[in-house]
Every structure is written in structure tokens, then in C-alpha cells.
């Protein structure tokens, strides 16, 4: 397509309207994918109370989900590129809804909850949970972990699909700003998990924290089935030149060889994947997984009094809003200040992570209290999610192009979650044996290494065919 026709297509009211409809349909479904992934993290303290689990048992799930997700998102990337983002997303949605239904069914095996004594880190089980006849605690843990791992497999289609579809609708020079919107979707999902799920628990038993979000996924499945389109061409709006480097014949599906060469034979994509892995160490060890349990164990946060619950509330909303702000600040800066280069802002993000983690550790060492801890988590979210949005949203489309965007997203996201798999049981073990005081410092070397890796790509841009 010529630049003139592209400009006309981009500015056409029909094009803009359908892109908004696509975005809303995709985005809300993606947010509910996050809710049906992180609802476990929000419910974890309740499950621990009922089943008598310690952090080591909870860590099994924080390892199982990212491990399966990380492997699946890499393997499913070429599949999503071949079948299209819409089909991949709908397939994943069916599986996510089913696995959340099954996970909640575990509630029927619990006859009576565990009885605890003590407070804080000295808290311990005095009477184990009573389970249905023939069901042991280890068997129930294994079954629930397997179901949650399968949920991770279906969850992997979310990021692949949203990037695959939007690579067809956004030009290279728009994608940094897109990553800000991408960050909004992630934060929406986490808010739904960390605020919506506790609201569900006020009125319903814990299993409804999985059943209700699963029902929302079903509703969004139907909306996407009827109203979302893979590409402008499929929506009857003609071809859209996104400025990517593609094969000569775009009328046919991209060959597997082209997809694999474009992503896996590139030094740049491997370095970005390594940077994404470093984000995973920070993100999954602190800001997206363990902080709710940290507030319960370290500061005794609960809903019985406003003073003890306020830091949790500040962290929940602050992490969400700071993550959104980070996505937009990093994305707009990469588009406008750095001319479409993503590495500079990601580098700054990693440096910020290291600094904030150090401040976080010092804050707890010096006894500054839970409000200061919540503020550190908010600042960390700004850096982590700004950098994550650039890699997961913009860079995967830039260096995968509209023909291999899902494969690139799978590679980058997969490396991040594989790192998270190492973190899951590790954090559980560290906090159980050495307490939360040892928790803040471990991710700092990974943040510094990530800054060094991304600084090596400072001036790298994707090769494309047209300006914008």
C-alpha cells in the first residue's frame, strides 16, 4: 500500500471506529485473563488459612503457573501466527474458563478448615484441615497445582493473540503509545484480581473468586466472536501498511520458516528476550505475586481495621495507577523522544527498579512502616510495568512484525515467565526460612544486568518498508 492510501485508511472514520471496537473487545477479555490468573494470588492468604498451607505450599502454584505459561507461550507463538489472533484468543478463553471452574470445585473436598495459633511469622497450624474421605493434603495440592498449570497453558494465548491482532492495526511509529494502552489492560486485570476478588470474598466462599471471573471470560468470548476482527482487511477496510519487514507475497499465510527465522535467528530478539527474563525476576518476585502475602505476614494487614488495611489499599491502587502511568510515559517517550527506539526507556526502567528495590529494603530495615513499603511498591510498579509494556507490547510487534508478532511475543513473554518459575518456590523457601527481610534484595542484580543488556541495543530500530 502506498503512503497516501495508508494515510487515508488510517484517518478513515470507519477504520478508527473498528480499531476502537477491536481494542475494547480484546482489551477487556485480556483484562479478565489477568483476573483469572492472579485471582489465585489474591486468594492465596485465604487458601493458606483454610488448608493450613505455608509459603512453601503456596510457592508451588507460583512456580507451576509461570513455568507452564512460559513454555506454552513460546511453543504456541508460531501456532497463533498461523491460525490468527482471533482464533487463538477464543481457544484460550474456553480453556481459561474451564480451568477456573475446576479449580473452584476443589472446595467440595474440604470438610473443615485448619486451625491456627499464634501471629505473624510465629503462626502455625495446630489442627490440620479435614478433607473428604480418601483425599490427602498432598493429593489435593497436586491436583490443584495441575489444574492451575493447565490454566497457565490456556492463559498463554492471551498475550500472543492481543499482540498478533494489534500488529495488523498499528504502524511501527504508533506502537510505543500502544504499549501504554497495553499497560492499562494489564493493570485493569490486576485491579480486578486484587480489588475485585476481595470484594467477591466478602459475599461468597473462596471458590466464587474463580467461578465469577471465569463467567466474565465466557461473556467476553461471545463479544469477541461477533465483533472483533484480525485485521483491517478482514473487517472490509482494505490492506494497512504497518511499516514492517515482511515477505514479498502477503496474500498467503506466513511460512513457518519465515516466522522462525524472523524471531529465533535474530541476535536482537534474543537480547530483548534476555531483558524480558530479567523483568520476570523482579516482577514475579515482588510486584505481581508476593506482596499481598508480605503485608499479611510482615505487617499483619487485614480487613478488621482501616489502619492495618490502608497500606494494602494504597499498594493495590498505587501499583495499578503507577503501572498505567509507566506504560504511557515509557511508550510516548520511546515514540517521540527516542524516535521509535525502545531500548533507552527500558534501560532507564531497569535502573529505576534497582534503586527502588534498595530503598524498599532500607525502608523495612529502618522501620519506616507499611505506608513507606506501599509507596516503594508503587514506584517499583512504574518502572517494572513501563519496561514490561515496551517489551511485551511494542518490541514484540516491532521485531516480529505483523507476520510473526505472536511468535516474538511468545518468546519475550515466555522468557519472563520462565524466570518467574524459578522465583516462585524460591521466594516461598526464602521467606519461610529467613523471613521477609531477605526478600527485597535478591532481585537487584537481575535489574542491573537487565539495564546492561538493554543498553547494548540503545540505537536499534526494526527494519521496515515505509515511514509514517
C-alpha angles and dihedrals in degrees: 000000000000121000090248094055090043091054090049092049094047093051096043111118090224091054093049093046094051091045089055091048089049092048095049094046094046095039099052091046089049090050090053089049086059091047091052089050102044096037085090091058091050092048095042096097090051093048090048090054095047099043100032093243124164125207090272091062092044088051090062089070093043086056100039097052099048093040094055092037092049094051093041096049090056095046095043096049097086089043092055091046090055100045098034133250097272097057092043093050094049092048090052092047092057091052094045092053092049095048093050089051091051094045091056091050088070086079090076091066093061113093098172132356127247120268118230135196131195131025138263116352090347091062113119141170116261098173119028121225115273114232135192118285112288095013118115126194092248092050092051092047091051094048093048092047091052092051090048090049091053088050086057090056093055092040088060091073092065101072092036093053100044092050092044093053097042092048085069093052105041130064121228090254092055099049100087090059088045089058088061090057088045087057091052090057092051092049091047089055093048091048089052088052101042098036104020096048095052087050090054089049091057090066107022140039118269096265090068088065084072101033098051096049088046089055090053089054089056091052092050090047088063094046092051092045092058105030111028124086130196095224144356088259092056089050090055094254099115131241121326120206105218095182094249127141105249142161118284095248108055094169091081128061112268112266118248088239092056092048094049094044093048093054110023099037094056123098089203095056091049091052091049089049089053089051089050089052090056090052087053093058091054099036099047096040096051126358104038105030124018108031097090090056089045091058092048095048102034102035103019094240115184140143095255093092134023094228093058094041097045096081090051089050092049091049094048097051095032093053090050097047094041090049090053092047091048092052093053096041093049093042098048091044091052092050099042108022099035099030097241096320111136103186099074095058092042089053091052088049092056092049089051091051092055093048095047093047090054091050089048092054093046091048092058093041091054093044098242089155140231097304090059089047090052091051090052090052090051092053091046090053090055091056098038098046095041090056094040092052091053093052099036096039112026107020095048090056093041097052099029095043122203090298098054104019094119092052091050091046089049092051094048097041092042093056090050093053094043086058087049090055090061089048098051104072090026093063090044091053095044095048093044093051104029104019132236093298089080093049103080101055105052098076095053097086090051091052092051092047090050090053090053093048095050093044087063088065095048097130100029119127130176115256112245142167104237144029122235 
